[in-house]
Amino acid sequence: MPLYHTEDQAMLANSVSGFMADEGGIKKQLRHWRDTHCKDGFGHGLWKQFAEMGLTGMLAAEEDGGLAMGHVEAGIVLAEIGRNLTPSPFLTTAVMGVTALSGGSADLRGRWLPGVIAGESVLAVAVDEGAKHRPERIACLATRAGNGFRLTGKKDFVVQGASADALIVAARTSGSDSDADGVTLFAVPKNAAGITHNSVRLVDSAMASHVTFDGVELDGDCVIGEVDGGRTLLNKVLSAGRIGAAAEQTGVAAGAFGMTTTYLKTRKQFGKLIGEFQALQHRAAHLYSEIEIAEAVVLKAQQLLDGGSERAELMVSAAKAKAARVCNLAVREGVQMHGGVGMTDEYDIGLYMKRERALTEFMGDANYHAERVAQLSGY
C-alpha cells in the first residue's frame, strides 16, 4: 500500500486542519484552560464540535452510529491535535475507549457509545499501575461477588480519569499479576460507589488521575468481552493508543518545526536573518527529513493495523519509538534555535516540549517500544 493518503483521506485532512487551526489553537484552547485552572483540562464545547464533524464516532461501527473509519483517519485528526496542542479527550475516548467497547455486547455499546458519538460523554482507560507503562503486569483485582464482581486496587496516571463518564479498567480475575491470561476488561461508571480520584495536572497541563477502587461493586453487564480472556482485546486497545499517540507526536514535531522555521526566517542577528546561517540550515534540513521518516513509519503502522496484519503490533511499536525520538529532537531543536526566548512562557515553543514529554510516556516511551520491537523480532 502506498505511503500517502487517498483522495478521501486528503479531503479529511484538509477539513480537520482548518477546523483545528481555527477552533483548537493554543491561545483559544490550551492556554485558556490552563490559565483558568480548568479541572478537566479541556473544553467540552470543542468536544461537542468534534461530534458535529463526526470525529467522535470515526472508529465506531455503522450499526452503532459511527463512521467505521480506521486508524489512518483517526491519525489524521491526532496529527492536527498535536500540531495545535489541542487539549481534548479524542485519543482516550474516540480511539481507545471506542476500540475497547467494540469488543463488548450490543447492550454495553448501546449504553456508552451514543453519548460518545454525540460529544456528550468521555471515556478514560485505566491500565497502568505504576509510574511507567507496564501493561504486562495487572494486579488490580476483580473477584466474583454474586452475579457480578468486586473491584479492588489502584490505577495510576489515568488521563481524564476524573472527567470520564466511564472508566475502561483492566483487572485481574484469575492467575498471578504477570500472567497473560486471567485479565478482564470492565466499563466502570463514574458514579460507582468506592471510586476515589487523586487528580494531578501533567506537565502539558492535561489532567490525569490516580484512581483507587475500594470494593467497587459491578454487575455482570459491566464486563467487556470474555471473563479471563481480555488480554487480546486489551492489546488491541493498547495498539490503538500507541499508534494514536505516535500520530499525535508527529503532529507535535511538525508544529514545532513549522514554528521554528518561521522564527528562522524573521529573527535577525548580526544584521542577517538567522536562517541564513548554514549551521542552522543543516539542523533544520536534518529535522525535516526525520519528521518525514516518522510520518511514513506511523502511516505504515496505521495501514497494517487497519488491515489486520500480523505484523501490525511490531510496526506500531516501531512507530511509537521513532515518533517519540523525532518529536523529542524537534522540540529540543526548536527551543535551542529560538534561543533564550524559547525558555519563556510567552513563546509557544516551550509548550510543544511539554506536550512531547507527556506523549512520550503515554503508552510506553521510546526505550520500552525499542525493546518490544526486538522481542517481537525474536531477539
N, C-alpha and C positions, 0 to 999 in steps of 0.2 A: 504494500500500500504506500502511495507517495506521501512524503513528509510535508504536506501542505494542506490547507483547509479546502473543502469542497466549496462550491458556489454558495450553497445554503449556509454553511458554517461561516464563510466570509461575510455574508449579509448579517448574520447574528453578531459577529464581532464588531461590525460597523455600528450596529444599533446599540449594543451594550457599551461600546467605547464612548459614544456621545452621551448616553444616559449617565454613565458613571462619572464622566468628567463634569457634567452639569450638576448632578444631584449628590454624587458621592465624594466630592472633592474634600481636600484636607481641611480647609477653613470651615466649610459648611458642616462637616460630619466629625472627623477625628478631633480637631481642636475644640469644637463646640462641646462635644460630650465629655471630653477630658477636662476642660476648664470649668464646666458646670458640675463636675464630680458625679456624673450620672451613675446610678447604682447598677445599671445594665451595661453601660459602656457602648451602647449603640442606639440608633433611633428606630422606634417601632413604626414611625411614619414612612421611613425609607424601606423598611421590610415590607410594608403594605404595597409600596410602589414596585418592589421586586415581584410581588404576586401579580400585580396588574399587568406586568410584562410577561408573565408566565414562567418566570425564572424559578420560583419556589417549587414548582412541580416538574422540573425538567427530567428528573430521573424516575419519577413515579410512572407506573403503568397507565395506559389509556383507560383501562377499566376502573382505575382508582381516581380518574380525573386528571391525570398527568399528561405529559407530552411524550413519554417513552423515548427520550433522547439518551445520549451516552456521556461518557466521561470526557470525550473530546469537547462536546458542547459545554459541559459544566466547567471544564478547564478554561474555556474562552472567558466565561464570566469571572472565574477566580483570578485570571491574569489581570483583568481590568480592576478587580478589587485590590489586588496587590499594587498595581501601578498608581492607584489613587489613595492607597492606605485606607480604604473604606471600611469602617467597623460594621460588621453585620454577622448574623448567625448562619450565613449561607453554607459554609463548609460543614459545620457541625449538624445543621438541621437538614438542608435540602440535599446534601450529598451523603454524609454518614448516617444521619438519622433515617432518611428515606430508604437507604440501602438496607439498613437493619430491618425496618418494618416490612420491606418487600419479602422477607422470609417468614413473616408472620401470617396468621389466619386472616380471612376476609373480615371477620368481626374486629380484630385488632387494627387492621389497616383502616377500616371504616371509622374507628374511634379516634384515630390520631391524624390520618393524612388529610382529611378535608380542612382542618384548621391550619395545617402547614401550607397547603396549596393556596389557601385564601390569605396567607400572610398574617394570620391571627395567632398562630401557635409557634413555639420554639422548642426544639429538642436539644438535649445535650447527651454526650456519650461518655460514660464513666467506665474506664478500663484500668488505667494505671493506678498503682498503689504505692508509689514512691516518687522520689524526685526525678527519676529518669524513666523513659519509656521502656518498659519491660513486660509486654503482654503475655510472655511465656509463663509468667507466674501469676496465678489468680488465687488469692486467699480469701477474699470476701465470700462469706458462706451463706448459702440458701438451703435451709433444712426443711424437710417436709413438715407441714402443720395442717392437719385436717385435709381439706381439698386443695390447699394451696401451699405456700412457702413462708418461712420466716427469714428475713434478710438481716444479716449482721456483719458489720465490718466497716472499712473505710475506703474511699477513693480520693485520689489527690489530683489537683490541677484540672478539674472538670470545667472546661471553658464554657461560659454562660450557664453554669450549673444552677445558680440561684435564680436565674431568669427563666429557666426552662419550664414548660408545662408538663414535660415528662422526661425522665432520665432513662436512657438505654444503658442498662447495667449488666456487665459480665460478672457472673458469680459462680462459685464452686458448689456444685450439687453432689459430687462424689469424687473419690480419689484424693491424691495429695496435691499440694499447691502447684507443683510444676508439671503435673500430668497434662497431656494434650487433651485427653478425653475428660469427661466429667464437668464440662463448662456449659452453663445455660445462660441465655440472654433474657432479660426481663425489661418490660416497659413499665417503669415505676412512676405513678402520678405524683406531681409535686406536692399535693396535699396529703399524701400518705402519712399516717402518724408514725413518729420515730425517726424522721429525717431531720438532721440539723446541718446547717451550712456555715462554714467559716470562709467568707468571701475575701479574696485578695485581688488587688489590681496588679496586673502583669506589667512588664517593662514597656510594652507597647500601648498601655492604657486599657487593654481589654480586661474584662472581669472573668475570674475563674473562682472555683470553689473547692475547698476541702470538705468532702461530704462524709458524714457519719450516719450509718444505718444501725439503729438500736432496736433490733427486734421488729423490723417493719413487716407487717402482715400483708401478704399478697395473695390474691386469689389465682386460680389456675389460668384465668384468662390473660394474665399479665405475661405469661411465657411466650417468647418469640421463637418459633420453630420447635425443635425437639429438646426435651429434657435430657441432659448429659451429652447432647450431640450438637452443641452450639459453637464448637471451635471452627467449623468450616464457615459458618455464617459470620462469626467474629473476624476471621481472616479476610473475608470479603469486605467487611466494614472497614477494617484497617487498611486494606489496599486502596479503597475509595478515599479514605482520609489522607493517606500518604501521597497519592498522586495528585489529590486536590491541593495539598499543602505545597507540593513541588510546583504545580502550575502557578499558585499564588506567589511563590518565591521568584519565578521567572518574571512575573509582573513587577514585583518589588525591585528586582535588578534592573529591568528596563526603565522603570520610573526614575530610579536613582541615576542611571546612565543618562537619560534624557535631560534631567535637571543639571547634571554636571557638565554635559556638552554645551548646554545653553550658557552656563556660567563661564566656560572657557571662551566662548565667543563674545562675551560682553565685558569681562573683567580685564582691566589694563594694569600692567606692571612694567616699570622701566620704559614707559612710553609705547608699549606694544600689548596687543591682546595676548593673554597668557596661552591661548590656544595656538599661537604661532610658535611656541617653544616646542622643539622636536621631541624632547623627553616626554612631555605631556601628551603629544600626539601619539607616540608609541604606546603609552599606557592606555590611552583611550581606544586605540585600534585593537589592542590585545583584549580589553574588556568586551568590546563589541563582538569579537569572534567567540569568546567564551559564552556570552549570552545566547548567541545563535546556536551553539552546540547544545547548551542546556535546554533550549526550547525544542530542539529536534529530538532529544532523548525523551523529554516529557511527552511530546506528541506521540512518539512511537509506543511508549508505555500505555498511554491512553487508548490507542488503537488496538493494542494487544488485549487490554482489559475489556474493551467493548466487544472484541471478537471471541472472548472466552479462551484465549490461547493458554497452553500450559506454561509458556514462557513469560506470561504476564507478571507473575509475582516477582520473579527475578528482575525484570525490567523496571518494575515500579520502584524497587529498592535502588537500582542503578540511577533512576531519575531523581529520587529523593536525595541521594548522596551528591550527585552532580549539581542539582539545583541549589542545594544548601551551600556548597563551596563557592559556586559562582555568585550567588546572592551576597555572601559574605565579602567576596572580592569587590563586588560592585559598590557596596555601602562604604567599605573602607577606602576605596579609591575616591569615592565621591566626597567623603569628609576631608580627606587629605588634599584633594585638588581644590576644594573650597578654601582651604587654609584655616586661619583662626575662626572665621565666622561660621565655619562648618560645625563648630562645637557649641554654638549658641542655639537657644530655643527659637530665636527669631527666624532662622533659616530651616526650611522643612527637611533638608538632607539628613539631619540627625534623627528625625522621626523614622526615616527609612531604615536606619541602623537598628532602631529599637524594634521595629516590626520584624526585621531579619532575625534578631536574637530569639524572639518568641516563636517564629515559624520553624527555626532550626530545631528547637527542642520538641515541638509538637509532632507527635507520631514518629519520633526517633531522629537523632542527629546524624550527621554525615558518617561518623565512625560506626554507629550502630548498623547503618544500612550498607556500608562498605563491607563490613564483616558478614552481613547477611548475604550479600552477593557472592562472597567467597564460599559460604556454606552451601548455598543453593547450586553453586557450580561444582560442588563435590570436593572442595578443599577443606 
